Amino acid sequence: MTKNKSNEFDSLVSDILENEYFLETKKDLHHGTSKYEHSLRVAKLSYRLGRLFKVDLKAVARAGLLHDFFFGTRKEKPENSYLRHPVTASCNAKRYFNVTDKEAEAIKTHMFHHVLLKKLFPFINRHEEASIKEFKPKSKEGWIICVADLLVSAMELERFQFTYAANVALLLMFNVIMFKN
């Protein structure tokens, strides 16, 4: 990112990056890195994509930064779960920051691709329910956050690729064996 674009990005999100509650995300592991670092990568990629597609840059930068703004890990609390954490993050963004409805919606819908996967493969996260209608992005900004999160997550998980692939294969085999009938 050029210095001018970096300065513009920083001016859009500086209140978030300096916030004591957001800084707590540095303590949480997420995709093999901290939730803070992951969110920063998503926000920067969202900002770049936002420039490319001529959308609300403030909305994509802020929503990208706050898309995983929940406290603790996904396994610690039901509201932080795999498919419910976007709702928690959206509520936290509204509570701690002056986010717009567009930003809140983009945060809430950033896991849409996983909702689709769940509909195709219902044995994934059997105990969670998620509606396609509820989690489908309603704006270009929402789609950008969804794509940016997917791309960044894939890059972060690349270094754990073998372990991740082995775990997925074991999970699929376990589900086939357990739910064969």
CYANA upper distance limits for C-alpha pairs under 8 A (distance plus 0.5 A):
  1 MET  CA      5 LYS  CA      6.62
  1 MET  CA      6 SER  CA      6.37
  2 THR  CA      6 SER  CA      6.44
  3 LYS  CA      7 ASN  CA      6.53
  4 ASN  CA      8 GLU  CA      6.69
  5 LYS  CA      9 PHE  CA      6.56
  6 SER  CA     10 ASP  CA      6.58
  7 ASN  CA     11 SER  CA      6.65
  8 GLU  CA     12 LEU  CA      6.91
  9 PHE  CA     13 VAL  CA      7.03
  9 PHE  CA     44 LYS  CA      8.17
  9 PHE  CA     47 TYR  CA      7.83
  9 PHE  CA     61 ALA  CA      7.56
 10 ASP  CA     14 SER  CA      5.87
 12 LEU  CA     58 LYS  CA      6.25
 12 LEU  CA     61 ALA  CA      7.53
 12 LEU  CA     62 ARG  CA      7.64
 13 VAL  CA     17 LEU  CA      6.83
 13 VAL  CA     58 LYS  CA      8.44
 13 VAL  CA     61 ALA  CA      7.40
 13 VAL  CA     62 ARG  CA      6.44
 13 VAL  CA     65 LEU  CA      8.39
 14 SER  CA     18 GLU  CA      6.62
 15 ASP  CA     19 ASN  CA      6.68
 16 ILE  CA     22 PHE  CA      6.98
 16 ILE  CA     62 ARG  CA      8.44
 16 ILE  CA     65 LEU  CA      8.49
 16 ILE  CA     97 PHE  CA      8.03
 17 LEU  CA     22 PHE  CA      7.21
 17 LEU  CA     23 LEU  CA      7.46
 18 GLU  CA     22 PHE  CA      8.07
 18 GLU  CA     23 LEU  CA      7.64
 19 ASN  CA     23 LEU  CA      6.68
 20 GLU  CA     24 GLU  CA      7.11
 21 TYR  CA     25 THR  CA      8.10
 21 TYR  CA     96 TYR  CA      8.47
 22 PHE  CA     36 TYR  CA      8.26
 22 PHE  CA     69 PHE  CA      7.64
 23 LEU  CA     36 TYR  CA      7.70
 24 GLU  CA     28 ASP  CA      8.16
 24 GLU  CA     71 PHE  CA      8.18
 25 THR  CA     34 SER  CA      7.47
 25 THR  CA     35 LYS  CA      5.82
 25 THR  CA     36 TYR  CA      5.50
 25 THR  CA     69 PHE  CA      7.86
 25 THR  CA     70 PHE  CA      8.41
 25 THR  CA     71 PHE  CA      7.55
 26 LYS  CA     34 SER  CA      5.88
 26 LYS  CA     35 LYS  CA      6.53
 26 LYS  CA     36 TYR  CA      5.39
 26 LYS  CA     37 GLU  CA      7.86
 27 LYS  CA     34 SER  CA      7.11
 27 LYS  CA     35 LYS  CA      8.13
 28 ASP  CA     34 SER  CA      5.99
 28 ASP  CA     35 LYS  CA      6.12
 28 ASP  CA     36 TYR  CA      8.38
 28 ASP  CA     71 PHE  CA      8.44
 28 ASP  CA     72 GLY  CA      6.70
 28 ASP  CA     73 THR  CA      7.15
 29 LEU  CA     33 THR  CA      6.04
 29 LEU  CA     34 SER  CA      5.04
 29 LEU  CA     35 LYS  CA      6.38
 29 LEU  CA     73 THR  CA      8.02
 30 HIS  CA     34 SER  CA      5.82
 30 HIS  CA     35 LYS  CA      5.51
 30 HIS  CA     38 HIS  CA      7.64
 30 HIS  CA     73 THR  CA      8.42
 31 HIS  CA     35 LYS  CA      8.46
 31 HIS  CA     38 HIS  CA      8.17
 31 HIS  CA    153 SER  CA      7.09
 31 HIS  CA    156 GLU  CA      6.57
 31 HIS  CA    157 LEU  CA      6.52
 32 GLY  CA    156 GLU  CA      7.29
 32 GLY  CA    157 LEU  CA      7.45
 32 GLY  CA    160 PHE  CA      8.45
 33 THR  CA     37 GLU  CA      7.15
 33 THR  CA     38 HIS  CA      7.19
 33 THR  CA    156 GLU  CA      8.09
 34 SER  CA     38 HIS  CA      6.74
 35 LYS  CA     39 SER  CA      6.47
 35 LYS  CA     68 ASP  CA      7.71
 36 TYR  CA     40 LEU  CA      6.65
 37 GLU  CA     41 ARG  CA      6.73
 38 HIS  CA     42 VAL  CA      6.80
 38 HIS  CA    152 VAL  CA      7.91
 38 HIS  CA    153 SER  CA      8.26
 39 SER  CA     43 ALA  CA      6.55
 39 SER  CA     64 GLY  CA      6.91
 39 SER  CA     65 LEU  CA      5.34
 39 SER  CA     66 LEU  CA      7.34
 39 SER  CA     67 HIS  CA      7.52
 39 SER  CA     68 ASP  CA      7.27
 40 LEU  CA     44 LYS  CA      6.66
 40 LEU  CA     64 GLY  CA      7.97
 40 LEU  CA     65 LEU  CA      6.10
 41 ARG  CA     45 LEU  CA      6.66
 41 ARG  CA    152 VAL  CA      7.28
 42 VAL  CA     46 SER  CA      6.41
 42 VAL  CA     64 GLY  CA      5.86
 42 VAL  CA     65 LEU  CA      7.16
 42 VAL  CA    145 ILE  CA      7.81
 42 VAL  CA    148 ALA  CA      6.05
 42 VAL  CA    149 ASP  CA      6.02
 42 VAL  CA    152 VAL  CA      6.68
 43 ALA  CA     47 TYR  CA      6.54
 43 ALA  CA     60 VAL  CA      7.47
 43 ALA  CA     61 ALA  CA      5.36
 43 ALA  CA     62 ARG  CA      7.37
 43 ALA  CA     63 ALA  CA      7.71
 43 ALA  CA     64 GLY  CA      4.45
 43 ALA  CA     65 LEU  CA      5.30
 43 ALA  CA    145 ILE  CA      8.43
 43 ALA  CA    148 ALA  CA      8.46
 44 LYS  CA     48 ARG  CA      6.80
 44 LYS  CA     61 ALA  CA      7.18
 44 LYS  CA     64 GLY  CA      8.15
 45 LEU  CA     49 LEU  CA      6.62
 45 LEU  CA    148 ALA  CA      6.53
 46 SER  CA     50 GLY  CA      6.32
 46 SER  CA     60 VAL  CA      6.18
 46 SER  CA     61 ALA  CA      6.61
 46 SER  CA     64 GLY  CA      6.71
 46 SER  CA    144 ILE  CA      6.52
 46 SER  CA    145 ILE  CA      6.45
 46 SER  CA    148 ALA  CA      6.24
 47 TYR  CA     51 ARG  CA      6.79
 47 TYR  CA     57 LEU  CA      6.42
 47 TYR  CA     60 VAL  CA      6.38
 47 TYR  CA     61 ALA  CA      5.64
 48 ARG  CA     52 LEU  CA      6.90
 49 LEU  CA     53 PHE  CA      6.63
 49 LEU  CA    144 ILE  CA      7.39
 50 GLY  CA     54 LYS  CA      6.10
 50 GLY  CA     55 VAL  CA      5.64
 50 GLY  CA     56 ASP  CA      7.36
 50 GLY  CA     57 LEU  CA      6.19
 50 GLY  CA     60 VAL  CA      7.09
 50 GLY  CA    141 GLU  CA      7.85
 50 GLY  CA    144 ILE  CA      7.72
 51 ARG  CA     55 VAL  CA      7.17
 51 ARG  CA     57 LEU  CA      7.30
 55 VAL  CA     60 VAL  CA      8.41
 55 VAL  CA    140 LYS  CA      7.51
 55 VAL  CA    141 GLU  CA      7.14
 56 ASP  CA     60 VAL  CA      6.94
 56 ASP  CA    141 GLU  CA      7.57
 57 LEU  CA     61 ALA  CA      6.49
 58 LYS  CA     62 ARG  CA      6.53
 59 ALA  CA     63 ALA  CA      6.33
 59 ALA  CA    100 THR  CA      8.20
 59 ALA  CA    102 LYS  CA      7.43
 59 ALA  CA    103 GLU  CA      5.78
 59 ALA  CA    141 GLU  CA      7.42
 60 VAL  CA     64 GLY  CA      6.19
 60 VAL  CA    103 GLU  CA      7.63
 60 VAL  CA    106 ALA  CA      8.45
 60 VAL  CA    141 GLU  CA      6.06
 60 VAL  CA    142 GLY  CA      8.26
 60 VAL  CA    144 ILE  CA      7.85
 60 VAL  CA    145 ILE  CA      7.25
 61 ALA  CA     65 LEU  CA      6.75
 62 ARG  CA     66 LEU  CA      6.69
 62 ARG  CA     99 VAL  CA      8.43
 62 ARG  CA    103 GLU  CA      7.52
 63 ALA  CA     67 HIS  CA      6.14
 63 ALA  CA    103 GLU  CA      5.60
 63 ALA  CA    104 ALA  CA      7.53
 63 ALA  CA    106 ALA  CA      6.71
 63 ALA  CA    107 ILE  CA      6.03
 63 ALA  CA    145 ILE  CA      7.66
 64 GLY  CA    107 ILE  CA      7.80
 64 GLY  CA    145 ILE  CA      6.25
 64 GLY  CA    149 ASP  CA      8.40
 65 LEU  CA     69 PHE  CA      8.42
 66 LEU  CA     89 ALA  CA      7.31
 66 LEU  CA     90 SER  CA      8.20
 66 LEU  CA     93 ALA  CA      6.94
 66 LEU  CA    107 ILE  CA      7.33
 67 HIS  CA     86 PRO  CA      7.16
 67 HIS  CA     89 ALA  CA      6.55
 67 HIS  CA     90 SER  CA      7.68
 67 HIS  CA    106 ALA  CA      8.29
 67 HIS  CA    107 ILE  CA      5.09
 67 HIS  CA    108 LYS  CA      7.92
 67 HIS  CA    110 HIS  CA      7.44
 67 HIS  CA    145 ILE  CA      8.40
 68 ASP  CA     85 HIS  CA      7.69
 68 ASP  CA     86 PRO  CA      7.19
 68 ASP  CA     89 ALA  CA      6.06
 68 ASP  CA    107 ILE  CA      8.29
 69 PHE  CA     88 THR  CA      8.16
 69 PHE  CA     89 ALA  CA      5.03
 69 PHE  CA     90 SER  CA      8.10
 69 PHE  CA     92 ASN  CA      7.11
 69 PHE  CA     93 ALA  CA      7.44
 70 PHE  CA     80 ASN  CA      7.32
 70 PHE  CA     85 HIS  CA      7.47
 70 PHE  CA     88 THR  CA      6.68
 70 PHE  CA     89 ALA  CA      5.56
 70 PHE  CA     92 ASN  CA      7.32
 71 PHE  CA     80 ASN  CA      8.42
 72 GLY  CA     76 GLU  CA      6.96
 72 GLY  CA     77 LYS  CA      8.47
 72 GLY  CA     80 ASN  CA      8.28
 73 THR  CA     77 LYS  CA      8.09
 73 THR  CA     80 ASN  CA      7.19
 74 ARG  CA     78 PRO  CA      8.08
 74 ARG  CA     79 GLU  CA      8.43
 74 ARG  CA     80 ASN  CA      4.97
 74 ARG  CA     81 SER  CA      5.03
 74 ARG  CA     82 TYR  CA      6.66
 74 ARG  CA     85 HIS  CA      7.65
 75 LYS  CA     80 ASN  CA      7.36
 75 LYS  CA     81 SER  CA      6.64
 76 GLU  CA     80 ASN  CA      7.62
 77 LYS  CA     81 SER  CA      7.31
 78 PRO  CA     84 ARG  CA      8.17
 79 GLU  CA     84 ARG  CA      6.12
 79 GLU  CA     85 HIS  CA      6.33
 79 GLU  CA     87 VAL  CA      8.42
 79 GLU  CA     88 THR  CA      6.72
 80 ASN  CA     84 ARG  CA      6.46
 80 ASN  CA     85 HIS  CA      4.71
 80 ASN  CA     86 PRO  CA      8.49
 80 ASN  CA     88 THR  CA      7.12
 81 SER  CA     85 HIS  CA      5.87
 82 TYR  CA    125 ASN  CA      8.39
 83 LEU  CA    111 MET  CA      7.40
 83 LEU  CA    114 HIS  CA      8.09
 83 LEU  CA    115 VAL  CA      7.72
 83 LEU  CA    128 GLU  CA      7.43
 83 LEU  CA    129 GLU  CA      8.21
 83 LEU  CA    130 ALA  CA      7.29
 84 ARG  CA     88 THR  CA      7.29
 84 ARG  CA    130 ALA  CA      8.42
 85 HIS  CA     89 ALA  CA      6.50
 86 PRO  CA     90 SER  CA      6.54
 86 PRO  CA    107 ILE  CA      6.57
 86 PRO  CA    108 LYS  CA      5.02
 86 PRO  CA    109 THR  CA      7.23
 86 PRO  CA    110 HIS  CA      7.32
 86 PRO  CA    111 MET  CA      7.57
 87 VAL  CA     91 CYS  CA      6.70
 87 VAL  CA    107 ILE  CA      8.20
 87 VAL  CA    108 LYS  CA      5.59
 88 THR  CA     92 ASN  CA      6.62
 89 ALA  CA     93 ALA  CA      6.54
 89 ALA  CA    107 ILE  CA      7.36
 89 ALA  CA    108 LYS  CA      7.66
 90 SER  CA     94 LYS  CA      6.82
 90 SER  CA    104 ALA  CA      5.68
 90 SER  CA    105 GLU  CA      7.88
 90 SER  CA    107 ILE  CA      6.01
 90 SER  CA    108 LYS  CA      5.97
 91 CYS  CA     95 ARG  CA      6.63
 91 CYS  CA    104 ALA  CA      8.25
 92 ASN  CA     96 TYR  CA      6.49
 92 ASN  CA     97 PHE  CA      8.46
 93 ALA  CA     97 PHE  CA      5.86
 93 ALA  CA     98 ASN  CA      8.02
 93 ALA  CA     99 VAL  CA      6.94
 93 ALA  CA    104 ALA  CA      7.58
 94 LYS  CA     98 ASN  CA      6.63
 94 LYS  CA     99 VAL  CA      6.17
 94 LYS  CA    104 ALA  CA      7.58
 99 VAL  CA    103 GLU  CA      6.36
 99 VAL  CA    104 ALA  CA      6.86
100 THR  CA    104 ALA  CA      6.72
101 ASP  CA    105 GLU  CA      6.54
102 LYS  CA    106 ALA  CA      6.68
102 LYS  CA    139 SER  CA      7.95
102 LYS  CA    141 GLU  CA      8.20
102 LYS  CA    142 GLY  CA      8.35
103 GLU  CA    107 ILE  CA      6.75
103 GLU  CA    141 GLU  CA      8.38
103 GLU  CA    142 GLY  CA      8.34
104 ALA  CA    108 LYS  CA      6.68
105 GLU  CA    109 THR  CA      6.67
105 GLU  CA    137 PRO  CA      7.76
105 GLU  CA    138 LYS  CA      7.98
105 GLU  CA    142 GLY  CA      7.32
106 ALA  CA    110 HIS  CA      6.65
106 ALA  CA    137 PRO  CA      7.00
106 ALA  CA    138 LYS  CA      8.34
106 ALA  CA    139 SER  CA      7.96
106 ALA  CA    141 GLU  CA      6.80
106 ALA  CA    142 GLY  CA      4.38
106 ALA  CA    143 TRP  CA      7.93
106 ALA  CA    145 ILE  CA      7.00
106 ALA  CA    146 CYS  CA      8.38
107 ILE  CA    142 GLY  CA      7.69
107 ILE  CA    145 ILE  CA      7.94
108 LYS  CA    135 PHE  CA      7.37
109 THR  CA    134 GLU  CA      8.33
109 THR  CA    135 PHE  CA      5.13
109 THR  CA    136 LYS  CA      6.39
109 THR  CA    137 PRO  CA      5.81
109 THR  CA    142 GLY  CA      7.04
109 THR  CA    146 CYS  CA      7.61
110 HIS  CA    135 PHE  CA      8.27
110 HIS  CA    137 PRO  CA      7.97
110 HIS  CA    142 GLY  CA      7.20
110 HIS  CA    143 TRP  CA      8.00
110 HIS  CA    145 ILE  CA      6.31
110 HIS  CA    146 CYS  CA      4.73
110 HIS  CA    147 VAL  CA      8.48
110 HIS  CA    149 ASP  CA      7.70
111 MET  CA    115 VAL  CA      6.99
111 MET  CA    135 PHE  CA      7.83
111 MET  CA    146 CYS  CA      6.76
112 PHE  CA    116 LEU  CA      6.84
112 PHE  CA    132 ILE  CA      7.83
112 PHE  CA    135 PHE  CA      6.02
112 PHE  CA    136 LYS  CA      6.22
112 PHE  CA    137 PRO  CA      7.77
112 PHE  CA    146 CYS  CA      7.34
113 HIS  CA    117 LEU  CA      6.86
113 HIS  CA    146 CYS  CA      7.88
114 HIS  CA    118 LYS  CA      6.61
115 VAL  CA    119 LYS  CA      6.86
115 VAL  CA    130 ALA  CA      6.75
115 VAL  CA    131 SER  CA      7.81
115 VAL  CA    132 ILE  CA      6.94
115 VAL  CA    135 PHE  CA      7.91
116 LEU  CA    120 LEU  CA      6.87
116 LEU  CA    132 ILE  CA      7.48
117 LEU  CA    121 PHE  CA      6.41
117 LEU  CA    122 PRO  CA      8.49
118 LYS  CA    122 PRO  CA      5.58
118 LYS  CA    123 PHE  CA      7.95
118 LYS  CA    124 ILE  CA      6.31
118 LYS  CA    125 ASN  CA      7.93
122 PRO  CA    126 ARG  CA      6.83
123 PHE  CA    175 ASN  CA      7.39
130 ALA  CA    134 GLU  CA      8.00
130 ALA  CA    135 PHE  CA      7.93
131 SER  CA    135 PHE  CA      6.79
132 ILE  CA    136 LYS  CA      6.23
137 PRO  CA    142 GLY  CA      5.45
137 PRO  CA    143 TRP  CA      6.19
138 LYS  CA    142 GLY  CA      6.94
138 LYS  CA    143 TRP  CA      8.28
139 SER  CA    143 TRP  CA      7.02
140 LYS  CA    144 ILE  CA      6.70
141 GLU  CA    145 ILE  CA      6.84
142 GLY  CA    146 CYS  CA      6.79
143 TRP  CA    147 VAL  CA      6.71
144 ILE  CA    148 ALA  CA      6.42
145 ILE  CA    149 ASP  CA      6.45
146 CYS  CA    150 LEU  CA      6.79
147 VAL  CA    151 LEU  CA      6.66
148 ALA  CA    152 VAL  CA      6.51
149 ASP  CA    153 SER  CA      6.37
150 LEU  CA    154 ALA  CA      6.64
151 LEU  CA    155 MET  CA      6.80
152 VAL  CA    156 GLU  CA      6.61
153 SER  CA    157 LEU  CA      6.51
154 ALA  CA    158 GLU  CA      6.54
155 MET  CA    159 ARG  CA      8.27
156 GLU  CA    160 PHE  CA      8.48
157 LEU  CA    161 GLN  CA      6.51
157 LEU  CA    164 TYR  CA      8.08
160 PHE  CA    164 TYR  CA      6.35
161 GLN  CA    165 ALA  CA      6.40
162 PHE  CA    166 ALA  CA      6.54
163 THR  CA    167 ASN  CA      6.62
164 TYR  CA    168 VAL  CA      6.69
165 ALA  CA    169 ALA  CA      6.62
166 ALA  CA    170 LEU  CA      6.66
167 ASN  CA    171 LEU  CA      6.56
168 VAL  CA    172 LEU  CA      6.63
169 ALA  CA    173 MET  CA      6.68
170 LEU  CA    174 PHE  CA      6.52
171 LEU  CA    175 ASN  CA      6.67
172 LEU  CA    176 VAL  CA      6.67
173 MET  CA    177 ILE  CA      6.63
174 PHE  CA    178 MET  CA      6.47
175 ASN  CA    179 PHE  CA      6.24
175 ASN  CA    180 LYS  CA      8.31
176 VAL  CA    180 LYS  CA      5.86
